Structures are given as structure tokens and as C-alpha cells.
Amino acid sequence: MAKLMSKGFGFHNLHGISYFPNKSVNISCLPSLKLSRSDFYGSRLAINEGLPKRNPQVEAFSPQMNVGIRKAQKWWEKGLQPNMKEVTGAQDLVDSLLCAGDKLIVVDFFSPGCGGCKALHPKICQLAEMNPDVQFLQVNYEEHKSMCYSLNVHVLPFFRFYRGNEGRVCSFSCTNATIKKFKDALAKYGTDRCTLGPPKGLEEKELLALAANKDLSFNYTPKTEEEPVPLASQEQVKETTPNIESPLPLPLPITKAKQLGSANKAYATSGR
């Protein structure tokens, strides 16, 4: 045993191998060593240090705790309703407006660092829940600065209302103090009504501004105006009209015929 201690050896335990270097080791200082065999020559030593056994239930519970930890929601992601959607780009905004049909669309321009936007967000979510037929589109100003610049949006929070073929019906900025303006717009333009024609969406000049913005991947082909039909001149009308024969002379009026008859009688009595 003393020979093994001088050369250095290792013990197998529950946590791996405990190695002792080439130093003199006092066996009495080892914690409760229990040797399984009395023969030490050329064989391994199994040592039980009396450590507590592992609990498999605790080990199985640890990964579940790691999975249960979720990323904290941002303030504009809290309280969202099924009729609320965040816009991903210019094309998404244009398509959402054109595919809305006769539904009222509210476009909400906000910024994560805007205190007024953060304070107003819970009330906007409540109004969205109270008006499930209205579609709310959220535009993050920090992520879409170039698009907001092309749409002339420079004040936050800012709202635009769109409805069917009427296009944009109103736009304004409001806060918690002026939330009545938002409610009045919902009551005015959110009523059931039928409009003829396809949805208008953004104005023509706004679409052209988005297409001209090099920072955006948005393409738009301007609408071609219909050429007016030229009116035919009087000479062309005369050439196209067919030649009609002149009609027979109309009979004279009765009064004029009586006058001629009396004149013939006068000539006859005078012998002419």
C-alpha cells in the first residue's frame, strides 16, 4: 500500500477519478474509505466515499425550468387582439389596404421610444377588442423610417383611417388626453355601409413616392389615363351622311289656296 502511494494512483468514485500525485499520503485523512478488496497488487480500488445518491426527479426537473423561461414581451406586443397586425413593409401595407374590401382600416404609426405611444397602447387594444370588424395595422416607425418619410408621417402617435373606395377618410395625431377624437372617428366611419367599387388604399402620389424610394423594395406601375375620343368635324359628318332625294313639294295652306281662287275669278269677270 505504501508503495502504491509513493508512485501515485487514482480512485474511481461517483464523480470521476480522484488522482493522488507522487507525494506521501496519509490514508487516515481520507474520508471513510471502504476498500472492496484486500489485494492491491495490480488491480483497481473501488472506494465508496459515502456521498449521497443523485435524485433523478431533480435532474429531470432542471431542463423543464430552463424551457419554461420565456423572453419578455415588448410593450407594443402586449394585449394584441386578433384584428391587430404589425406591418412588415411597404408592400404589406399596400396589400393589406387593397384586400380589406369595405372594412374600416386604422393604421397606427408608433415608436418604441415614444412615451405617448406606450401610454395609449392599452386603450387602442381595448378599442380593437370592442370593434372586431375594424382592422388595425401597426407600423413601427423605428423599423420603417424611410417608408414613414415617404408617407409624410413625422408626428407620433399618428393614425390614418381608410374605408373602401373612399380611400383615406381622415388622419390625425392624438394622445390619452385627446382619445375622444379617436373614438369619434371610429363611430363615424365604422358604421355598416356599402360602397361601390374596389378599395382605393393609398393615394397615387404616395404610391409613386414609395416606388421612388430606393431604400424600399416596392414596385408600382402608374395608371395610364384613358385618351379622350376626338369629336368628328362637321365636314366629316356631311361626308358620312347618305344622299337623300329631295321630297315632293308640300300642299299649300287652305287660306292661301282660297286667295288664289278668288284672284282667278276676278280675272275671269274682267274678261282677261
Helices and strands as residue ranges (DSSP letters): H 2-7, E 9-13, E 16-20, G 27-29, H 56-68, G 75-77, E 84-86, H 90-98, E 104-110, H 115-130, E 135-140, H 145-150, E 158-163, G 164-166, E 168-173, H 179-189, H 204-212, H 234-240, H 254-269
